[in-house]
Amino acid sequence: MKKVWIDTDPGVDDTLAIAMLLESADIDILGVSTIFGNVTVDLTTRNAKLLLEAAGKTHFPLARGAAFPLCVPLDTSPFVHGDNGLGNMPLPEPGMSEHPVSAPQAIIDAVLTNPHDITLVPIGPLTNIAIAYLLEPRIASLVSEVVIMGGAVFCPGNITPAAEANFFHDPHAAQITITAGWPVALAGLDVCNQAMVPDELIARICKASKPLAPYLAGALPFYQDFLRASGIHDRVDFPDALAAAYLLQPNLFTIKHLPVFVETEGSCMGQTFAVSRGKWYEDPQDQRRYTADEHLGMVDVMAEVDAGGFLTLLQTLLT
């Protein structure tokens, strides 16, 4: 059984990813932490409580995370996920208590208590993960793997032409995380765009007798309206679900092990790209070093996904 810690900003696609992991007998969720991203951290924390309450998992530690990025201004995406993060569906007030320590410290404590056993699963901006590493660098050698939903290595971004939203919202945290020295697997838009979910399967998931189905059914119409305005009418993309799928069936993915750089400044802020030779200057005989050379991380980039296998996994878990 794989022990995981989920760092999340629910969020419609976060809800689907969490539902997948909750339904799998192969996953042992040790804790959940929240981060700003789709909406503010106050709202993502409220939403995470509601999801865990609905699933009967109030015994999970739920740690509130960072309210702001490390260096750039706070930016959220209510136009995608609704002002409340769950498609503006009516929501009750949760009763679940929060973990007494902040998300970065909770992550550190979990890793130190379970050395070499925990997979971190950040499916929002990477601020909590970066802070945990900066506070306690030892965890880089004690984490089994970091499976990230973020970035766009071989395709355009979704919040700017260059950047995927999670990396754009805190590019400095993304850069720190991919260069920390732990094993990193990246479920970027490269595979998310290959595995959209058809409306027919979505309807079945929303009607299923699963604990989070009512939240998916209530939140999806707003999200679908956003996608229709972008020209997508018969299917929905759930980027965070690809990170969950990698945890459950890594054989669905074609991996490229590459040196990766995250841009932290300018009009391409948040851009993620491979530096094929592992150094900024392409001449292999040139020994000059550039500042960017010091910020490359070796990453298992998910380049392709078996879309049919992914949809079968969703159907098995959630219908």
Secondary structure, 3 states (H helix, E strand, C coil): CEEEEEEECCCHHHHHHHHHHHHCCCEEEEEEEECCCCCCHHHHHHHHHHHHHHCCCCCCCEECCCCCCCCCCCCCCHHHHCCCCCCCCCCCCCCCCCCCCCHHHHHHHHHHHCCCCEEEEECCCCHHHHHHHHHCHHHHHCCCEEEEECCCCCCCCCCCCCECHHHHHCHHHHHHHHCCCCCEEEECHHHHCCCCEEHHHHHHHHHCCCCCHHHHHHHHHHHHHHHHHCCCCCEECCHHHHHHHHHHCHHHEEEEEEEEEECCCHHHCCEEEECCCCCCCCCCCCCCCCHHHHHCEEEEEEEEECHHHHHHHHHHHHC
